[in-house]
Structures are given as C-alpha cells and as structure tokens.
Amino acid sequence: MLSIFSCNANDLRNKLNELHSISCVYKPDVICITETFGCAINTDSFFHLPNYKLFRQDRLTRGGGGIIIYIRDHLSCQIISSTSHTSGLWEGMTCSVFSESTLPLRIVCMYRTPGRMPPFILSDFIDYFKISSSFNNNFHTIVLGDFNLPKINWDLNLCIDSIDSPASHFLSAMNDMH
C-alpha cells in the first residue's frame, strides 16, 4: 500500500527543513503540497528532497499558489498534465504512480484561491478536475489539494452554499464522478 502526505504549505520556501524531517521520519511514497509560492528564481534544486522525484507547477501570472508533487525514487511515475490557469486563480497537476504491489494510482492535486470565481474560470477548474480524475478501471484515483471551498461538508457530502456557488458546482462534479 502506498502512503501519501498532503498539505497546504502557505509558502514552502521557508518550511523546507520541516518537509525534510517529515520525509525522513515518515517516508511517504507521495508528497503533495499546495501553495508552494515557487517562482522562476527558485530552481528545482532549491526544492529537492533526497530520495524523491520532484514535479512542480508554479503560478505563472502572479505570486502565491503553486503545487509540488514528490514521488519516491523507487516508484515509476508519469505526469499526465500540469497547468496554471491564465487567471492565476488555480493550478492543477495530475500524475500516475506505478507500484508492483498495487493497481496504478492516479493522483490529482489542485489548488484554488479563496473567493468567488467568474463562471468561465470555475468551468475551466471543474473541467480540469473532471478530465484529470476520469475514472478508469485500471487506476485508483485520489483527488486532493486545497479547494478553498469551506461550505462543503465532506463528511455529509453536503454543500451549505447556494446552488450556483463554486462549492455546489464542485461537489456536484465530485458526485458525478463517483
């Protein structure tokens, strides 16, 4: 069984020592981090973790945001897609991880900035999610990240926001995929 660690770093650049400790102590097979705040001046070697492959998607249009996925060196993997929306309001990265002991795993990691989104941007966000997490009998799929949708009660599978809200649309897309 593969182990996964996921968190919102709210600027990974000043938390690399903590991440290194987590990777050494717990040795997760996959690490997914949102809000890395990576930018062009931060090289891949800056974010390097020993014994892990690094895949990153920085926000391209403004500061903040960003996603990094680390995958243990002994695992085979493939990035399926990676994007930073031109609006600067969301990023997504999808990869497949292959292990001899389990079915292949598709990991969809997404970050969405808090607040309202224009309908066309929300539509792009949900379309990326739907395409990236399309269920395939040959893969287990895990969707994670920081969606900034606090009006979704995941335990009850219920949205306490209006029917046309981003939270309602996203939960509906999740349920459609299930």
C-alpha positions as CSV (number, residue, x, y, z in Angstrom):
1,M,0.0,0.0,0.0
2,L,1.3,3.4,-0.9
3,S,1.4,6.2,1.7
4,I,0.6,9.9,0.8
5,F,1.3,13.1,2.7
6,S,-0.6,16.2,1.6
7,C,-0.6,19.7,3.0
8,N,-1.0,23.4,2.2
9,A,2.4,25.0,2.9
10,N,1.4,28.6,2.6
11,D,4.9,29.2,1.3
12,L,7.1,26.1,1.2
13,R,10.2,28.1,0.7
14,N,10.6,28.8,4.4
15,K,9.4,25.3,5.6
16,L,11.9,23.0,3.7
17,N,13.5,21.9,6.9
18,E,10.2,20.7,8.3
19,L,9.4,18.9,5.0
20,H,12.8,17.2,5.0
21,S,12.1,16.0,8.6
22,I,8.7,14.6,7.5
23,S,10.2,12.9,4.5
24,C,12.9,11.3,6.6
25,V,10.8,10.2,9.6
26,Y,7.6,9.0,7.8
27,K,9.0,8.3,4.3
28,P,5.7,8.8,2.5
29,D,5.7,7.4,-1.1
30,V,3.9,10.5,-2.4
31,I,4.0,14.1,-1.1
32,C,1.6,16.6,-2.5
33,I,1.9,20.3,-1.4
34,T,-0.2,23.3,-2.4
35,E,0.6,27.0,-2.1
36,T,4.3,26.4,-2.5
37,F,4.9,30.0,-3.7
38,G,7.6,28.7,-6.1
39,C,8.7,31.1,-8.8
40,A,11.3,31.2,-11.6
41,I,14.1,32.2,-9.2
42,N,13.5,29.0,-7.1
43,T,15.3,26.2,-9.0
44,D,14.2,22.6,-8.7
45,S,17.4,22.0,-6.7
46,F,16.1,24.5,-4.1
47,F,13.0,22.3,-3.5
48,H,14.9,19.0,-3.8
49,L,14.2,16.2,-1.3
50,P,16.7,13.3,-1.2
51,N,15.2,10.0,-2.5
52,Y,12.3,11.8,-4.3
53,K,11.5,12.9,-7.8
54,L,10.2,16.4,-8.0
55,F,7.3,17.7,-10.2
56,R,6.2,21.3,-9.8
57,Q,3.7,23.7,-11.2
58,D,4.3,27.3,-10.2
59,R,1.7,30.0,-10.6
60,L,2.8,31.9,-13.7
61,T,0.7,35.1,-13.6
62,R,1.2,36.4,-10.0
63,G,2.6,35.5,-6.6
64,G,1.5,32.7,-4.3
65,G,-0.2,29.4,-5.3
66,G,1.8,26.6,-6.9
67,I,1.9,22.8,-6.5
68,I,4.7,20.3,-5.9
69,I,4.4,16.5,-6.1
70,Y,7.2,14.4,-4.8
71,I,7.3,10.7,-5.6
72,R,9.8,8.2,-4.1
73,D,12.6,7.4,-6.4
74,H,11.9,3.6,-6.4
75,L,8.4,4.2,-7.8
76,S,7.7,4.6,-11.5
77,C,5.6,7.6,-12.4
78,Q,4.3,9.8,-15.2
79,I,3.0,13.3,-15.2
80,I,-0.3,13.3,-17.1
81,S,-1.0,17.0,-17.0
82,S,0.1,20.2,-15.3
83,T,-1.4,23.7,-15.6
84,S,-1.5,27.1,-14.1
85,H,-4.7,28.8,-15.2
86,T,-4.0,32.1,-17.0
87,S,-6.3,33.8,-14.5
88,G,-3.8,33.0,-11.7
89,L,-6.8,31.6,-9.7
90,W,-6.0,27.9,-9.8
91,E,-3.3,25.3,-10.5
92,G,-3.6,21.6,-11.1
93,M,-1.3,18.6,-11.6
94,T,-2.1,15.0,-12.4
95,C,0.3,12.1,-12.3
96,S,0.2,8.3,-12.4
97,V,2.2,6.3,-9.9
98,F,3.0,2.6,-10.6
99,S,3.8,0.1,-7.9
100,E,4.3,-3.7,-8.2
101,S,2.1,-4.3,-5.2
102,T,-1.0,-2.2,-6.1
103,L,-3.0,-1.1,-9.1
104,P,-1.7,2.1,-10.7
105,L,-2.7,5.2,-8.8
106,R,-3.8,8.5,-10.4
107,I,-3.2,11.5,-8.2
108,V,-5.0,14.8,-9.0
109,C,-3.6,17.6,-6.9
110,M,-5.3,21.0,-7.2
111,Y,-5.1,24.4,-5.6
112,R,-7.9,27.1,-5.9
113,T,-7.6,30.6,-4.5
114,P,-10.3,31.6,-2.0
115,G,-13.2,33.7,-3.0
116,R,-15.6,33.9,-6.0
117,M,-14.5,32.9,-9.5
118,P,-16.0,34.2,-12.7
119,P,-18.2,31.4,-14.2
120,F,-15.8,30.6,-17.1
121,I,-12.8,30.2,-14.8
122,L,-14.8,28.0,-12.5
123,S,-15.9,26.0,-15.5
124,D,-12.2,25.5,-16.5
125,F,-11.3,24.4,-13.0
126,I,-14.1,21.8,-12.9
127,D,-13.3,20.6,-16.4
128,Y,-9.7,20.1,-15.5
129,F,-10.8,18.1,-12.4
130,K,-13.2,16.0,-14.5
131,I,-10.8,15.2,-17.2
132,S,-7.9,14.5,-14.8
133,S,-9.8,12.3,-12.5
134,S,-11.8,10.4,-15.1
135,F,-12.3,7.1,-13.5
136,N,-10.5,4.2,-15.2
137,N,-10.8,0.6,-14.1
138,N,-7.1,0.3,-14.4
139,F,-6.4,3.1,-11.9
140,H,-7.3,4.0,-8.3
141,T,-7.8,7.8,-8.3
142,I,-7.2,10.2,-5.4
143,V,-8.2,13.8,-5.6
144,L,-6.5,16.1,-3.1
145,G,-5.3,19.6,-2.6
146,D,-6.8,22.9,-1.2
147,F,-10.0,23.7,-3.0
148,N,-10.8,26.6,-0.6
149,L,-14.5,25.5,-0.5
150,P,-15.3,25.7,3.2
151,K,-19.1,25.4,2.6
152,I,-18.7,21.8,1.7
153,N,-19.2,19.3,4.5
154,W,-17.2,16.4,3.2
155,D,-18.4,14.0,5.9
156,L,-22.0,14.6,5.0
157,N,-21.4,15.1,1.3
158,L,-23.4,18.3,1.6
159,C,-22.9,21.9,0.4
160,I,-24.4,24.6,2.6
161,D,-24.0,27.3,-0.1
162,S,-26.2,28.4,-2.9
163,I,-26.9,26.0,-5.8
164,D,-24.8,28.2,-8.2
165,S,-21.8,28.6,-5.9
166,P,-18.3,27.2,-6.8
167,A,-18.7,24.8,-3.8
168,S,-22.0,23.4,-5.1
169,H,-20.7,23.0,-8.6
170,F,-17.5,21.3,-7.4
171,L,-19.4,18.9,-5.1
172,S,-21.8,18.1,-7.9
173,A,-18.8,17.3,-10.2
174,M,-17.3,15.1,-7.5
175,N,-20.5,13.2,-7.1
176,D,-20.9,12.8,-10.8
177,M,-17.5,11.1,-11.0
178,H,-18.3,8.7,-8.1
